[in-house]
Amino acid sequence: MRRLIRHWPASLCAQYDQGWRDLLPSFFGLVAWASVTGMAMAKSTLSIGQALSMSLLVYAGSAQLAALPLISLGVSIWTVMLTAAIVNLRFVVFSAALQPYFKSLPWWRRLMLGYLAVDVTFILFSTRFSSPADNTSVREKEAYFYGLAILNALIWQGATMTGILLAQYIPDNWGLGLAGTLVLLVLLLPLVATRAGLLAALTAATVAVLTYTLPYKLNLILAVLSAVIVGFVTESIDARKTISKTASIPPSEKRNADEVKFATESIDTRNTTSTTESVHPTEKRSSDEYS
């Protein structure tokens, strides 16, 4: 990959490098979770070739695990695909949240970003760039995202294939599933810092527990749907409150705020000018000669 980006400007390379560095702390959790997914596929009714193909094409651990018992029971392919699609509804939310950041890119580049947008990459990207309106360019954000996503894909696919190929040699009592789950929980914590994220998480947990006895892991499907609905409704309500609160500010207060901002900028400008003028002439000449 380094050869592919060697012609990038320094700013893009810096963002790319920062991306994969930010992902490194999640390495062991990703390996554990991906290995468990690979082992589960290898110990199901799938052949080795089918398991490897599923890992490459689906690229979603939760959907793969939800589909395995349905495949084992021999249900129709449409039921399996519908279940996987519902479990993966959170990716629709991820893509919608990323759209303001990358809306100026061509469709095929946005399509690639959508394919690579998984839980870990979305969480880390959202943590670094909390708003699309910051000063970072779209290309720099894209480079950072690829730094996260490419390393994550390599780790996931490598660990999944290792789990598939070595499933018969890895004891079930190693607790890899628990390790991966704990790491994902740690990564999800920044997302529950907002009211919408917290309510969505609480809703998903409550629904999943209350409907645990449903067959075919339908409790997970209901939990995802409930969380998406609650998060979307809560964010819409919060956005309307923010807009109405901004609109209710009297014009006089807005003018006062603008005047304070202008006065502060004027003071900073005068301080900078006076500091420059107070430099000794000898120091000025030395600086000029050095430049």
C-alpha positions in Angstrom: 0.0 0.0 0.0 2.9 2.3 0.7 3.8 2.1 -3.0 0.3 3.2 -4.0 0.4 6.3 -1.9 4.0 7.4 -2.4 2.8 10.0 -4.9 0.3 11.5 -2.5 0.9 14.9 -1.0 2.5 14.9 2.4 -0.8 16.0 4.1 -2.6 12.9 2.7 0.1 10.5 3.7 0.1 12.0 7.2 -3.7 11.4 7.5 -3.4 7.9 6.1 -0.6 7.0 8.6 -2.6 8.5 11.4 -5.6 6.3 10.4 -3.8 3.0 10.7 -2.1 4.1 13.9 -5.4 4.9 15.5 -6.6 1.4 14.6 -3.7 -0.4 16.0 -5.0 -0.5 19.7 -8.0 -2.5 18.4 -5.7 -5.2 16.8 -6.1 -8.0 19.4 -9.8 -7.5 19.7 -10.3 -7.6 15.9 -8.2 -10.7 15.7 -10.2 -12.4 18.4 -13.6 -11.5 17.0 -12.6 -12.4 13.4 -11.1 -15.7 14.5 -14.3 -16.7 16.3 -16.3 -15.8 13.2 -14.0 -17.9 11.1 -14.2 -20.8 13.5 -18.0 -20.7 13.6 -18.2 -20.8 9.8 -15.7 -23.7 9.6 -17.6 -25.7 12.3 -21.0 -25.1 10.5 -22.4 -26.9 7.5 -20.3 -24.7 5.1 -17.4 -26.1 3.2 -14.0 -24.4 3.5 -14.4 -22.8 0.1 -17.9 -21.5 1.0 -16.7 -20.1 4.3 -13.8 -18.3 2.7 -16.1 -16.9 0.0 -18.6 -15.8 2.6 -15.9 -13.9 4.5 -14.8 -12.0 1.5 -18.2 -11.2 0.0 -20.2 -10.5 3.2 -17.5 -8.8 5.3 -19.8 -8.4 8.3 -19.2 -10.7 11.3 -22.6 -10.2 12.9 -24.5 -11.0 9.7 -22.3 -14.0 9.1 -23.0 -15.4 12.6 -26.7 -14.7 12.3 -26.9 -16.5 8.9 -25.1 -19.6 10.0 -27.9 -21.3 12.1 -30.4 -20.5 9.3 -28.1 -22.1 6.7 -27.7 -25.1 9.0 -31.5 -25.5 9.2 -31.9 -25.4 5.5 -34.2 -22.4 5.3 -34.6 -20.5 2.0 -31.8 -18.3 0.7 -34.2 -15.3 0.7 -34.8 -15.8 4.5 -31.0 -15.9 5.0 -30.4 -12.8 2.9 -33.3 -10.9 4.6 -31.9 -11.8 8.1 -28.4 -10.6 7.1 -29.8 -7.4 5.6 -31.7 -6.6 8.8 -28.8 -7.3 11.0 -26.7 -5.0 8.8 -29.1 -2.1 8.9 -26.6 -0.3 11.1 -24.5 0.1 8.0 -27.2 2.2 6.4 -26.9 4.5 9.4 -23.1 4.5 9.1 -23.3 5.4 5.4 -25.9 8.1 6.0 -23.7 9.6 8.7 -20.7 9.6 6.4 -22.5 11.0 3.4 -22.0 14.7 4.4 -18.2 14.1 4.7 -17.8 12.6 1.2 -20.8 13.8 -0.8 -18.5 15.7 -3.3 -16.6 12.5 -4.3 -17.5 10.4 -7.4 -20.1 7.7 -6.8 -17.6 4.8 -7.2 -15.3 6.2 -4.5 -18.3 6.6 -2.2 -19.3 3.0 -3.0 -15.9 1.8 -2.0 -16.0 3.8 1.3 -19.4 2.3 2.0 -18.1 -1.2 1.5 -15.2 -0.6 3.9 -17.3 1.2 6.5 -17.6 -1.2 9.4 -18.2 -0.7 13.2 -14.6 0.1 14.1 -13.7 2.3 11.2 -17.0 4.3 11.6 -16.4 4.8 15.4 -12.8 5.9 15.0 -13.6 8.2 12.1 -16.5 9.8 13.9 -14.4 10.3 17.0 -11.7 12.1 15.0 -14.0 14.2 12.7 -17.0 15.0 14.8 -18.4 17.5 12.2 -18.2 17.6 8.3 -17.7 21.4 8.6 -14.1 21.4 10.1 -11.1 22.7 8.2 -9.8 19.3 7.1 -10.2 18.7 3.3 -12.3 15.9 1.9 -9.3 14.2 0.4 -7.5 14.3 3.8 -10.6 12.7 5.5 -10.7 10.1 2.7 -7.0 9.3 3.3 -7.6 9.0 7.0 -10.6 6.7 6.4 -8.5 4.5 4.1 -5.8 4.3 6.7 -8.4 2.8 9.1 -10.3 0.7 6.7 -7.5 -1.0 4.7 -5.7 -2.2 7.8 -9.0 -3.3 9.4 -9.9 -5.3 6.3 -6.5 -7.0 6.2 -6.7 -7.9 9.9 -10.3 -9.1 9.7 -9.8 -11.2 6.5 -6.5 -12.6 7.7 -7.8 -13.6 11.1 -11.1 -14.9 9.7 -9.2 -17.1 7.2 -6.9 -18.3 10.0 -9.9 -19.3 12.1 -11.5 -21.1 9.2 -8.4 -23.1 8.3 -7.3 -23.8 11.9 -10.7 -24.2 13.6 -10.1 -27.9 14.4 -6.9 -27.0 16.3 -8.2 -24.1 18.3 -9.9 -25.0 21.6 -13.4 -23.5 22.3 -12.4 -22.6 25.8 -9.9 -20.0 24.8 -12.6 -17.3 25.2 -11.8 -15.5 22.0 -15.4 -14.5 21.5 -15.5 -12.7 24.9 -12.3 -10.9 24.2 -13.6 -9.6 20.9 -16.9 -8.6 22.4 -15.2 -6.6 25.2 -13.0 -4.7 22.7 -16.1 -3.8 20.6 -17.9 -2.6 23.7 -14.9 -0.3 24.5 -14.9 1.1 21.0 -18.7 1.7 21.2 -18.4 3.9 24.3 -17.7 7.2 22.5 -20.9 6.7 20.5 -23.1 6.7 23.6 -21.8 10.1 24.7 -24.7 11.7 22.9 -28.3 11.4 24.0 -29.3 9.7 20.8 -26.5 7.1 21.0 -27.2 6.4 24.7 -30.9 5.9 24.1 -30.3 3.7 21.0 -27.8 1.5 23.0 -30.2 1.1 25.9 -33.0 0.3 23.6 -31.0 -2.4 21.7 -29.8 -4.0 25.0 -33.3 -4.0 26.4 -35.0 -5.5 23.3 -32.3 -8.1 22.8 -32.7 -9.3 26.4 -36.5 -9.3 26.5 -36.8 -11.2 23.2 -33.9 -13.6 23.8 -36.1 -16.7 23.5 -37.1 -16.0 19.9 -35.8 -18.5 17.4 -33.2 -17.8 14.6 -31.7 -14.9 16.6 -34.6 -12.7 15.8 -33.9 -10.9 19.1 -30.8 -9.3 17.4 -32.9 -8.2 14.4 -35.5 -6.6 16.6 -32.8 -4.9 18.7 -31.1 -3.4 15.7 -34.4 -2.1 14.2 -35.5 -0.6 17.6 -32.1 1.1 18.1 -32.1 2.5 14.6 -35.6 3.9 15.0 -34.9 5.4 18.5 -31.6 6.9 17.4 -33.1 8.5 14.3 -36.1 9.9 16.1 -34.0 11.2 19.0 -31.5 12.9 16.6 -34.4 14.5 14.6 -35.9 15.9 17.8 -32.6 17.2 19.1 -31.9 18.9 15.7 -35.3 20.6 15.7 -34.7 21.8 19.3 -31.3 23.2 18.3 -32.7 25.0 15.2 -35.6 26.5 17.2 -33.3 27.6 20.0 -31.0 29.3 17.5 -33.9 31.0 15.9 -35.3 32.3 19.2 -32.1 34.3 20.0 -33.0 38.0 19.8 -31.2 40.0 17.1 -29.7 42.3 19.8 -27.9 39.4 21.4 -26.6 38.2 18.1 -25.2 41.7 17.4 -23.6 41.9 20.8 -21.9 38.5 20.2 -20.6 39.7 16.9 -19.4 42.9 18.4 -17.5 41.0 21.2 -16.0 38.7 18.6 -14.9 41.7 16.4 -13.4 43.5 19.5 -11.5 40.4 20.5 -10.0 40.0 17.0 -9.1 43.7 16.9 -7.3 43.4 20.2 -5.4 40.3 19.0 -4.4 42.2 15.8 -3.1 45.2 17.8 -1.2 43.0 20.1 0.5 41.2 17.2 1.3 44.6 15.6 2.8 46.1 18.7 4.9 43.0 19.4 6.3 43.2 15.9 7.0 46.9 16.2 8.7 46.4 19.6 11.4 44.2 18.1 14.9 45.9 18.2 16.1 47.1 14.8 19.2 45.0 15.1 17.0 41.9 15.6 14.9 42.9 12.6 18.0 43.2 10.4 19.3 39.9 11.6 16.0 38.3 10.9 15.8 39.8 7.4 19.4 38.7 6.6 18.6 35.2 7.8 15.5 35.0 5.6 
